[in-house]
């Protein structure tokens, strides 16, 4: 049986996590100042996260393939598809209505206390 060699991958993931934290802070600062994230920073963050997930798959025994250091997938994140609105729901008679506050009681004077016989 062949022994796993995950040690070097763990060291690489540790170093990439340090890089990811530093680049994440720099990206946040650039976004606050300019209002957009440069593609170079986005690619570094994407690479660190994708390599970390590949190594996590190896650690969790999801795959036996040692994670490659290169990434073959495209680096650009595409725009999401527009959301189609839900169809209008017909109003049902007797549908949900919030409960109403109880009506205040009549503000009549309370009855006088009963007379007590004195000694």
C-alpha positions as CSV (number, residue, x, y, z in Angstrom):
1,X,0.0,0.0,0.0
2,X,1.4,3.4,-1.0
3,X,1.6,6.0,1.7
4,X,0.1,9.4,1.1
5,X,2.4,12.4,0.7
6,X,0.2,15.2,1.9
7,X,2.9,16.9,3.9
8,X,4.3,19.2,1.2
9,X,0.8,20.2,0.2
10,X,0.0,21.1,3.8
11,X,3.0,23.4,3.9
12,X,2.0,25.0,0.6
13,X,-1.6,25.5,1.8
14,X,-0.3,27.2,5.0
15,X,1.9,29.6,3.0
16,X,-0.9,30.3,0.5
17,X,-3.3,31.0,3.4
18,X,-0.8,33.7,4.6
19,X,-0.7,35.1,1.1
20,X,-4.5,35.0,0.9
21,X,-4.9,37.0,4.1
22,X,-2.5,39.6,3.0
23,X,-3.9,39.9,-0.5
24,X,-7.4,39.9,0.8
25,X,-6.7,42.9,3.0
26,X,-4.9,44.7,0.1
27,X,-7.9,43.9,-2.2
28,X,-10.3,45.3,0.4
29,X,-8.3,48.5,0.7
30,X,-8.1,48.9,-3.1
31,X,-11.9,48.3,-3.3
32,X,-12.6,50.9,-0.6
33,X,-10.4,53.5,-2.4
34,X,-11.2,52.8,-6.1
35,X,-14.5,51.0,-6.0
36,X,-13.4,48.0,-8.0
37,X,-11.1,45.0,-7.6
38,X,-8.2,44.7,-10.0
39,X,-8.1,41.5,-12.1
40,X,-4.6,40.6,-10.8
41,X,-5.7,40.5,-7.2
42,X,-8.8,38.6,-8.1
43,X,-6.8,36.0,-9.9
44,X,-4.4,35.6,-6.9
45,X,-7.3,35.1,-4.5
46,X,-9.0,32.7,-6.8
47,X,-5.8,30.6,-7.2
48,X,-5.2,30.4,-3.4
49,X,-8.8,29.4,-2.7
50,X,-8.9,26.8,-5.6
51,X,-5.6,25.2,-4.5
52,X,-6.8,25.1,-0.9
53,X,-10.0,23.3,-2.0
54,X,-8.0,20.8,-4.1
55,X,-5.7,20.0,-1.1
56,X,-8.8,19.7,1.2
57,X,-10.2,17.2,-1.2
58,X,-7.0,15.2,-1.0
59,X,-7.0,15.4,2.9
60,X,-10.6,14.3,3.1
61,X,-9.9,11.3,0.7
62,X,-12.3,12.6,-1.9
63,X,-9.6,12.2,-4.5
64,X,-6.3,10.4,-4.7
65,X,-4.8,12.8,-7.2
66,X,-2.1,15.0,-5.8
67,X,-3.3,18.6,-6.4
68,X,-1.5,20.3,-9.3
69,X,-0.1,23.7,-8.7
70,X,-1.5,25.0,-12.0
71,X,-5.1,25.9,-12.7
72,X,-6.6,25.0,-16.0
73,X,-10.0,26.6,-15.5
74,X,-10.6,30.2,-16.8
75,X,-9.9,32.8,-14.2
76,X,-12.7,35.3,-15.0
77,X,-15.9,35.1,-13.1
78,X,-18.9,35.5,-15.4
79,X,-21.9,37.6,-14.9
80,X,-24.9,35.8,-13.3
81,X,-27.9,35.2,-15.4
82,X,-30.8,37.7,-14.8
83,X,-33.4,36.5,-12.4
84,X,-36.9,35.9,-13.8
85,X,-39.6,37.3,-11.5
86,X,-42.0,34.9,-9.9
87,X,-45.5,34.7,-11.4
88,X,-48.1,36.7,-9.7
89,X,-50.0,34.8,-7.1
90,X,-53.8,35.1,-7.2
91,X,-55.3,36.7,-4.1
92,X,-57.3,34.1,-2.1
93,X,-60.4,35.2,-0.2
94,X,-59.9,34.7,3.4
95,X,-56.2,34.8,3.1
96,X,-53.8,35.9,5.9
97,X,-54.8,39.0,7.7
98,X,-52.8,40.2,10.7
99,X,-54.7,40.1,14.0
100,X,-56.5,43.2,15.0
101,X,-56.0,44.9,18.4
102,X,-58.8,44.4,20.8
103,X,-61.3,47.2,21.1
104,X,-61.0,49.2,24.3
105,X,-63.5,48.6,27.0
106,X,-66.1,51.2,27.8
107,X,-64.6,53.8,30.1
108,X,-67.4,53.8,32.6
109,X,-66.8,54.7,36.2
110,X,-66.1,51.7,38.4
111,X,-68.8,50.8,40.9
112,X,-68.4,52.3,44.3
113,X,-66.8,50.0,46.9
114,X,-69.3,48.2,49.2
115,X,-70.1,50.0,52.4
116,X,-68.7,48.4,55.5
117,X,-70.4,48.5,58.8
118,X,-68.4,50.3,61.4
119,X,-68.0,49.1,65.0
